[in-house]
């Protein structure tokens, strides 16, 4: 654990004796950036710790988490991921499907591309690329076919590019 995180842990963790019941997550700090916000949240681990002492960490049952959200409240992920996306010009960030919990597609207006990503990969799709098809049969056997060429149909509209980004995000998640 780094010194900065340890200092945050000491600052926000309530003093003992701790309550016996599970406490609600408490937002203790919000930093607003252009296009996203970073929330520092105090989380009660009591329900995950169980009664066994082996689950208790040195800091006790509370932990401090830093997470990034869109202005509308959709979860992006770690602050590092949000910074990565916004530094690369991906300003419109949204969930690929309404049932999802994490944003995994976004639009870069300067490049005119829709991007799909997960924790493992990211790829941008623009006009002239191909609509992504996972497991495309015509791909090279050595795996060196670029993702923007995985498909038969050419992207002619931004709606097609968004569809390709959604398919790619689903494929790599």
N, C-alpha and C positions, 0 to 999 in steps of 0.2 A: 504494500500500500504506500503510495507516495505521500509526501508531507502535506501537500495542499489538500488532498482528500482527507487525511487524518485530521487536519485542522477544521474542515467543514463538518466532519463527523462529531468532533468534540463540541463545536459551536451549536449545532442543531439538535443533538440527542438530549432528550429530557433527563433530568437527574433521577436517581433511584430514590425511593422504591417505585418501580414501574407499575402501571395499572395491570390488574389481572386479566382484563378483557382486551380483545384485539382493538387497536386504535385505527381510525380512518387515516388514509394517506393525507399528509398535510403539505401543501405547497408553501415553502418558506421563502422562495425568491424567484422572480421572473425577470429575465433579461430579454428585451425586445431588439431584434435585428431586422434588417430589411427583408421582409418575406417570411420570417419565421421567428419563433421565440424559444428560449431555453428555460425550462422550469427545473428548479432544484426542489426535490420532494423528499420528505421524511417518511420512510416506509416502515411499518411494523411487521417484523418477520415471525411473529408468534405462531401463526397458523402453519408456517413451513418448518418451524424448528422442531416441533414434536416435544415429547417429554424427555427424550434421550439427551444426555449432556453432550454427546459427541457433535450434535448439530449446533451447539451454541458457539458463536465465534467470539473472538477477544473483545470486540466492541459491544457485545450484548445483542439484544434482539432488534434494535433499530438500525437502519442503514440509510444513507443519503444517496439518492439517485439524481443524475442530471439527464434530462430527456428533451428532445426537440419536437415542436409541434408547429403546424401551420397556423396562421391567424384565425382560421375557422375551427381549430381544435383537433385536427387530424394528426395522428402520430406519424412522425417522420423517422425517428430512431435516435441514435446517439447524436449529440451536438456536432461531432466530427463529420458525420454523414451529411447533415444539413449544410454545414460549411462547405464541404466538398461539392455538393450540388449547386449551391448558390454562387460559389466562386467560378464555376464553369458555365454560368449564365442560365441555368435551369431555374426559372422564376415561378412558373406555374407548376405546383406539385399537388398531386391528388392520388386517391386510391384507384387502383385499376378497376376494381369492382366494388359496389356498395357493401357487400358482405365482408370485405377485407378489413383488417384492423390497422394496417400499415400502408403508408403511401409508397407506391412503387412505380409510378410513371410521372413524367413531367415534360414541360415544353420549353425549348430554348428559342426565343423569338428571333434573335440575331442570326442563328444558323437555320431557322425554319425546320427544326427537327423535334420529334417526340422521342423521349428517352424512356427505356424500361430498365429496371435494375432490381437487384436483390443485394444481399450481403456479399455475394460471390462475383457478380458481373454487372456491367452496364453497357448499353448499346443504344445509339441514336439512329432513328429512321426518318428519312426525308423524302421529298419528291424525287422519283427516279430510282429509288431503291426497290427492293422486293418486299412484299408482305410476308412477314416471318411465319414459317411453318415448322414447328418442332418435329424432329425426326424426318425431315424432308428426304425423300428417296433418292433424289438426284445429287445429293451432296457428295463430295469426294470422300472416299473411304478413309483417308488419312486424317480427316477432321479439319482440314485447312480451308474449307469454304467459309468466307466471311459471313457473319450472321445477316448482314444486309442483303445477301444474295440467296438466302435460304427460303425459296418460294418460287412460285410460277408467275404470279400476278405482279405487275409493276404498280408502285404507289403513285397515284395520280392526284390524290386529294389529301389534305391533312387528316381527314377522318380515317383514311387507310393507314396513314403513318401512326396514328394513335392506336389503331387495332394491332398493328405490328408490334408496337411497344408493349401493349397489354399481353400479347402472346409471348413475347420474349420474357417479360417479368414473370409470368406464370411458369415458363419453362425453366428458368434458373433459380426459382425460389425453393 
